[in-house]
Amino acid sequence: MKEYKHLSLRIDEEMLRKFRYVCKYEGRSANRQLLIYIRDAIGAFEKEHGSIEPEQTEP
């Protein structure tokens, strides 16, 4: 079973309200939507710069 980590995020009220609107439109929770954005960002980075190995901690 995977172990999940917690991540805190500071965000201003207007941006959070708009983000929740997008999440609701997409039919996803805020957590799920953030995971999709993070996965897409990692994929774009790896496409341009090459695969990141799990043990790598710095660029």
DOPA-414554 format. One record per atom (N, C-alpha, C, O): residue number from 1; atom name; x, y, z. Coordinates in Angstrom, 2 decimals, always signed. Example, Ala and Ser with C-alpha at 12.3 -4.5 7.8 and 13.67 -1.06 7.14 Angstrom:
<nodes>
i|at|c1|c2|c3
1|N|+13.19|-5.69|+7.80 .
1|CA|+12.30|-4.50|+7.80 .
1|C|+13.20|-3.30|+7.80 .
1|O|+14.24|-3.32|+8.46 .
2|N|+12.85|-2.25|+7.08 .
2|CA|+13.67|-1.06|+7.14 .
2|C|+12.90|+0.03|+7.87 .
2|O|+13.41|+1.14|+8.04 .
</nodes>
This chain:
<nodes>
i|at|c1|c2|c3
1|N|+0.84|-1.18|+0.00 .
1|CA|+0.00|+0.00|+0.00 .
1|C|+0.89|+1.25|+0.00 .
1|O|+1.87|+1.32|+0.73 .
2|N|+0.53|+2.24|-0.82 .
2|CA|+1.31|+3.47|-0.91 .
2|C|+1.18|+4.29|+0.36 .
2|O|+0.14|+4.31|+1.01 .
3|N|+2.27|+4.96|+0.69 .
3|CA|+2.24|+5.91|+1.80 .
3|C|+2.10|+7.30|+1.20 .
3|O|+2.90|+7.69|+0.34 .
4|N|+1.11|+8.04|+1.63 .
4|CA|+0.86|+9.37|+1.10 .
4|C|+1.42|+10.42|+2.05 .
4|O|+1.38|+10.26|+3.27 .
5|N|+1.93|+11.49|+1.48 .
5|CA|+2.49|+12.60|+2.23 .
5|C|+1.51|+13.76|+2.20 .
5|O|+0.69|+13.88|+1.29 .
6|N|+1.60|+14.61|+3.21 .
6|CA|+0.75|+15.79|+3.32 .
6|C|+1.52|+17.00|+2.80 .
6|O|+2.73|+17.12|+3.04 .
7|N|+0.84|+17.89|+2.08 .
7|CA|+1.45|+19.09|+1.55 .
7|C|+0.57|+20.28|+1.88 .
7|O|-0.62|+20.29|+1.54 .
8|N|+1.13|+21.28|+2.55 .
8|CA|+0.39|+22.51|+2.84 .
8|C|+0.56|+23.48|+1.69 .
8|O|+1.57|+23.46|+0.98 .
9|N|-0.42|+24.33|+1.51 .
9|CA|-0.39|+25.30|+0.42 .
9|C|-0.95|+26.62|+0.91 .
9|O|-2.03|+26.66|+1.50 .
10|N|-0.22|+27.70|+0.68 .
10|CA|-0.74|+29.04|+0.98 .
10|C|-1.29|+29.61|-0.30 .
10|O|-0.61|+29.62|-1.32 .
11|N|-2.54|+30.09|-0.25 .
11|CA|-3.21|+30.59|-1.44 .
11|C|-4.16|+31.70|-1.03 .
11|O|-4.81|+31.62|+0.01 .
12|N|-4.23|+32.75|-1.85 .
12|CA|-5.13|+33.83|-1.49 .
12|C|-6.58|+33.42|-1.76 .
12|O|-6.86|+32.52|-2.55 .
13|N|-7.48|+34.10|-1.10 .
13|CA|-8.90|+33.72|-1.11 .
13|C|-9.51|+33.72|-2.50 .
13|O|-10.26|+32.80|-2.84 .
14|N|-9.21|+34.72|-3.31 .
14|CA|-9.79|+34.79|-4.65 .
14|C|-9.31|+33.63|-5.53 .
14|O|-10.10|+33.03|-6.25 .
15|N|-8.03|+33.34|-5.46 .
15|CA|-7.49|+32.24|-6.26 .
15|C|-8.10|+30.91|-5.81 .
15|O|-8.42|+30.07|-6.65 .
16|N|-8.26|+30.71|-4.51 .
16|CA|-8.86|+29.49|-4.00 .
16|C|-10.30|+29.35|-4.46 .
16|O|-10.73|+28.26|-4.84 .
17|N|-11.04|+30.45|-4.43 .
17|CA|-12.43|+30.42|-4.88 .
17|C|-12.51|+30.03|-6.36 .
17|O|-13.34|+29.21|-6.75 .
18|N|-11.64|+30.61|-7.16 .
18|CA|-11.62|+30.29|-8.59 .
18|C|-11.18|+28.84|-8.83 .
18|O|-11.73|+28.15|-9.69 .
19|N|-10.20|+28.40|-8.06 .
19|CA|-9.74|+27.02|-8.20 .
19|C|-10.85|+26.04|-7.85 .
19|O|-11.06|+25.06|-8.56 .
20|N|-11.57|+26.31|-6.78 .
20|CA|-12.69|+25.43|-6.40 .
20|C|-13.77|+25.42|-7.48 .
20|O|-14.41|+24.40|-7.69 .
21|N|-13.97|+26.54|-8.14 .
21|CA|-14.92|+26.62|-9.25 .
21|C|-14.48|+25.66|-10.37 .
21|O|-15.28|+24.89|-10.89 .
22|N|-13.19|+25.73|-10.72 .
22|CA|-12.65|+24.85|-11.76 .
22|C|-12.82|+23.39|-11.35 .
22|O|-13.22|+22.55|-12.16 .
23|N|-12.50|+23.08|-10.10 .
23|CA|-12.62|+21.70|-9.61 .
23|C|-14.06|+21.20|-9.74 .
23|O|-14.30|+20.10|-10.21 .
24|N|-15.00|+22.03|-9.31 .
24|CA|-16.40|+21.65|-9.39 .
24|C|-16.82|+21.44|-10.84 .
24|O|-17.54|+20.49|-11.15 .
25|N|-16.38|+22.31|-11.72 .
25|CA|-16.68|+22.19|-13.14 .
25|C|-16.14|+20.87|-13.69 .
25|O|-16.80|+20.20|-14.48 .
26|N|-14.94|+20.50|-13.28 .
26|CA|-14.30|+19.27|-13.74 .
26|C|-14.82|+18.03|-13.02 .
26|O|-14.51|+16.91|-13.42 .
27|N|-15.60|+18.23|-11.96 .
27|CA|-16.14|+17.09|-11.21 .
27|C|-15.11|+16.40|-10.34 .
27|O|-15.18|+15.19|-10.11 .
28|N|-14.15|+17.18|-9.86 .
28|CA|-13.07|+16.60|-9.05 .
28|C|-12.94|+17.35|-7.74 .
28|O|-13.35|+18.51|-7.62 .
29|N|-12.35|+16.67|-6.76 .
29|CA|-12.00|+17.35|-5.52 .
29|C|-10.79|+18.24|-5.78 .
29|O|-10.08|+18.05|-6.78 .
30|N|-10.55|+19.19|-4.90 .
30|CA|-9.37|+20.04|-5.03 .
30|C|-8.11|+19.19|-4.97 .
30|O|-7.17|+19.44|-5.73 .
31|N|-8.07|+18.20|-4.10 .
31|CA|-6.91|+17.34|-3.99 .
31|C|-6.64|+16.60|-5.30 .
31|O|-5.51|+16.58|-5.79 .
32|N|-7.68|+16.02|-5.86 .
32|CA|-7.52|+15.26|-7.11 .
32|C|-7.08|+16.18|-8.25 .
32|O|-6.23|+15.80|-9.06 .
33|N|-7.65|+17.38|-8.31 .
33|CA|-7.28|+18.33|-9.37 .
33|C|-5.81|+18.73|-9.24 .
33|O|-5.10|+18.81|-10.24 .
34|N|-5.36|+18.98|-8.02 .
34|CA|-3.95|+19.33|-7.81 .
34|C|-3.03|+18.18|-8.22 .
34|O|-1.98|+18.41|-8.82 .
35|N|-3.41|+16.95|-7.90 .
35|CA|-2.59|+15.80|-8.29 .
35|C|-2.48|+15.70|-9.81 .
35|O|-1.42|+15.36|-10.33 .
36|N|-3.55|+16.00|-10.51 .
36|CA|-3.53|+15.98|-11.98 .
36|C|-2.59|+17.07|-12.49 .
36|O|-1.78|+16.81|-13.39 .
37|N|-2.68|+18.28|-11.94 .
37|CA|-1.79|+19.36|-12.36 .
37|C|-0.33|+19.01|-12.09 .
37|O|+0.54|+19.27|-12.93 .
38|N|-0.05|+18.44|-10.93 .
38|CA|+1.32|+18.06|-10.58 .
38|C|+1.83|+16.97|-11.52 .
38|O|+2.96|+17.06|-12.01 .
39|N|+1.02|+15.96|-11.77 .
39|CA|+1.41|+14.88|-12.69 .
39|C|+1.70|+15.44|-14.08 .
39|O|+2.68|+15.04|-14.71 .
40|N|+0.85|+16.36|-14.56 .
40|CA|+1.06|+16.95|-15.89 .
40|C|+2.34|+17.79|-15.93 .
40|O|+3.05|+17.77|-16.93 .
41|N|+2.63|+18.52|-14.86 .
41|CA|+3.84|+19.34|-14.81 .
41|C|+5.09|+18.45|-14.82 .
41|O|+6.07|+18.77|-15.49 .
42|N|+5.05|+17.36|-14.07 .
42|CA|+6.18|+16.43|-14.05 .
42|C|+6.37|+15.80|-15.43 .
42|O|+7.49|+15.68|-15.91 .
43|N|+5.27|+15.41|-16.05 .
43|CA|+5.35|+14.82|-17.39 .
43|C|+5.95|+15.78|-18.41 .
43|O|+6.79|+15.39|-19.22 .
44|N|+5.53|+17.05|-18.37 .
44|CA|+6.07|+18.06|-19.29 .
44|C|+7.56|+18.28|-19.02 .
44|O|+8.34|+18.40|-19.96 .
45|N|+7.95|+18.34|-17.75 .
45|CA|+9.35|+18.52|-17.40 .
45|C|+10.19|+17.35|-17.92 .
45|O|+11.23|+17.56|-18.55 .
46|N|+9.73|+16.13|-17.66 .
46|CA|+10.48|+14.94|-18.08 .
46|C|+10.55|+14.84|-19.61 .
46|O|+11.54|+14.36|-20.15 .
47|N|+9.51|+15.27|-20.29 .
47|CA|+9.53|+15.24|-21.75 .
47|C|+10.63|+16.15|-22.29 .
47|O|+11.29|+15.83|-23.28 .
48|N|+10.82|+17.30|-21.63 .
48|CA|+11.83|+18.25|-22.08 .
48|C|+13.23|+17.93|-21.56 .
48|O|+14.21|+18.13|-22.27 .
49|N|+13.33|+17.44|-20.33 .
49|CA|+14.63|+17.29|-19.68 .
49|C|+15.06|+15.86|-19.40 .
49|O|+16.18|+15.62|-18.96 .
50|N|+14.20|+14.91|-19.65 .
50|CA|+14.53|+13.52|-19.36 .
50|C|+13.92|+13.04|-18.06 .
50|O|+13.48|+13.84|-17.23 .
51|N|+13.90|+11.76|-17.90 .
51|CA|+13.26|+11.11|-16.76 .
51|C|+13.92|+11.49|-15.43 .
51|O|+15.14|+11.62|-15.34 .
52|N|+13.09|+11.67|-14.42 .
52|CA|+13.57|+11.91|-13.06 .
52|C|+13.52|+10.56|-12.34 .
52|O|+12.46|+9.94|-12.25 .
53|N|+14.64|+10.13|-11.84 .
53|CA|+14.68|+8.87|-11.11 .
53|C|+14.17|+9.09|-9.68 .
53|O|+14.42|+10.15|-9.10 .
54|N|+13.47|+8.12|-9.11 .
54|CA|+12.88|+8.29|-7.76 .
54|C|+13.88|+8.69|-6.69 .
54|O|+13.51|+9.40|-5.75 .
55|N|+15.13|+8.28|-6.80 .
55|CA|+16.10|+8.60|-5.77 .
55|C|+16.72|+9.98|-5.95 .
55|O|+17.45|+10.43|-5.07 .
56|N|+16.45|+10.66|-7.07 .
56|CA|+17.00|+12.00|-7.30 .
56|C|+16.28|+12.99|-6.38 .
56|O|+15.05|+12.98|-6.28 .
57|N|+17.06|+13.84|-5.70 .
57|CA|+16.47|+14.83|-4.82 .
57|C|+16.78|+16.25|-5.27 .
57|O|+16.13|+17.19|-4.81 .
58|N|+17.76|+16.42|-6.16 .
58|CA|+18.13|+17.75|-6.64 .
58|C|+18.40|+17.68|-8.13 .
58|O|+18.80|+16.64|-8.65 .
59|N|+18.18|+18.81|-8.83 .
59|CA|+18.44|+18.83|-10.28 .
59|C|+19.92|+18.77|-10.61 .
59|O|+20.30|+18.78|-11.78 .
</nodes>
